[in-house]
């Protein structure tokens, strides 16, 4: 076994041994999730400033040589009941660094206290606040992971429907884009996925939906009309129960004439980018995403 395969095996073993269970009560899950992510190392040259965008708490993230006239707006994962800007500061900082821009990690409201469509409303408001600060839409990119990946697409649809200018491009990582739970990979990848379970996702979805049909296009954007969206890059690991969410999302986008690139990374677990500090593939995925986003900004 090569050194890199050993590192991946160690990561997968650690993920399997973790006590994160989305089927647990939401507040317990939230605390466990936060505790897990805040232990991940963060590069010391990143700078963090508390900010607000249209009243939505946001962490502004800077680094050496990044452009102040462009922004990356990130929507974090956590199945809509967990996660925070603070917990994701390392991942967002590295994505922003790779893109060469200032990063903004949004603390959108969480369920069950604030169910759908609160997260969409907050994300739309945060984006509009960047526009109000004088940033042109074509100098902004959106990124998101897991639930935040699906939320990126929902936000783009909501912005389009409101007649607002859309960002230059978007990156979605391991997106949860179908809350119906009907994707085949929920079953076919159950044994391979060390991070998520279909049972956990099924348990948490009602906390967010709060009676809204799971097929609502802003809750499960694979059911939305994606016409007119900006170029998309979708990353997903081959071991994920959400593999089909990413594949189907790419298909829906492509059918709507959206420029979309889907990358399925062999053997990678859910949001492997977050483990860039130990995993070569994490660093490679962030670098590739940065190239995609930076080229989109250069084209404007």
Protein Blocks (a to p, Z undefined) as FASTA:
>chain_A
ZZklmmmmmmmmmmmmpccdfkbcfklmmmmmmmmmmmpccdfkbccddddeehiacddd
ddehiafkbccddddehehpgccfklmmmmmmmmmmmnopacddddddddfklgcfklmm
mmmmmmmmmmmnopafklcccddehjlmmmmmmmmmmmmmnopacdfbdcdehiafbfno
pafklmmmmmmpmkbcfklmmmmmmmmnnopafklmklmmmlpcfehiacddddddfkbf
klmmmmmmmmmmmmnopacdddddehiaehkllmmmmpmklmmmmmmmmmmmmmmmmmZZ
